[in-house]
Amino acid sequence: MNHASYRDLMNFIDKNHSFRHLKGKRIKYVDCSTDMRTRKIFSVTLRGLFGEKVFWQANENKDRDLYEWIINWLEDGE
């Protein structure tokens, strides 16, 4: 995921799933990891009242679109 998509993800979470607004999944913390060789984000961790969900773009998930994967989970829980 590039940094523009990450910014869009943060805006989406804030609008629809934020702890601050007591909406959706009530996400309180978001962490990401960036590979500085490619400047791409390859891991995002969401933490909130539901516990912790880690999205890691490696091994069997290496070809998944990280942004779409997270948005789908936020909207559908899958």
C-alpha positions in Angstrom: 0.0 0.0 0.0 1.3 3.4 -0.8 1.2 6.3 1.6 -1.7 8.1 -0.3 -3.8 5.0 0.1 -2.8 4.8 3.8 -4.0 8.4 4.3 -7.3 7.5 2.6 -7.6 4.5 4.9 -7.1 6.7 8.0 -9.8 9.1 6.8 -12.1 6.2 6.2 -11.5 4.8 9.6 -11.9 8.1 11.3 -15.2 8.8 9.5 -16.8 5.3 9.8 -15.0 3.2 12.5 -13.4 5.5 15.0 -13.3 5.2 18.8 -13.3 9.0 18.9 -16.7 9.2 17.3 -18.0 5.9 18.8 -18.8 4.5 15.4 -18.4 1.2 13.7 -15.6 -1.1 15.0 -14.4 1.7 17.3 -10.7 1.5 16.3 -8.5 3.2 18.8 -5.0 2.5 17.5 -3.5 1.9 14.0 0.1 0.9 13.5 1.8 0.3 10.1 5.1 -1.0 8.9 6.9 0.4 5.9 9.5 -1.3 3.8 12.0 1.5 3.2 13.4 -0.2 0.1 10.1 0.2 -1.7 8.5 2.8 0.5 5.4 0.6 0.6 3.4 -0.3 3.7 3.2 -4.0 4.1 1.6 -4.4 7.5 -1.3 -2.7 9.3 -2.5 -3.5 12.8 -5.9 -2.2 14.0 -6.7 -2.2 17.7 -10.0 -1.4 19.4 -12.8 -2.8 21.5 -12.8 -5.9 19.3 -9.2 -6.7 20.2 -6.4 -6.7 17.6 -6.5 -7.5 13.9 -3.2 -7.7 11.9 -3.1 -7.4 8.1 0.3 -8.7 6.9 1.1 -8.7 3.2 3.5 -11.7 3.1 3.5 -15.4 2.2 0.0 -16.4 1.1 -1.2 -12.8 1.3 1.7 -11.3 -0.6 -0.4 -10.5 -3.7 -3.4 -9.2 -1.8 -4.4 -5.5 -2.1 -3.8 -4.4 1.5 -6.1 -1.4 1.2 -9.0 -3.4 -0.2 -8.4 -6.2 2.3 -8.7 -3.9 5.2 -11.7 -2.0 3.8 -13.5 -5.3 3.2 -12.8 -6.4 6.7 -14.1 -3.1 8.1 -17.3 -3.3 6.1 -18.0 -7.0 6.2 -15.9 -8.4 9.0 -14.1 -10.8 6.5 
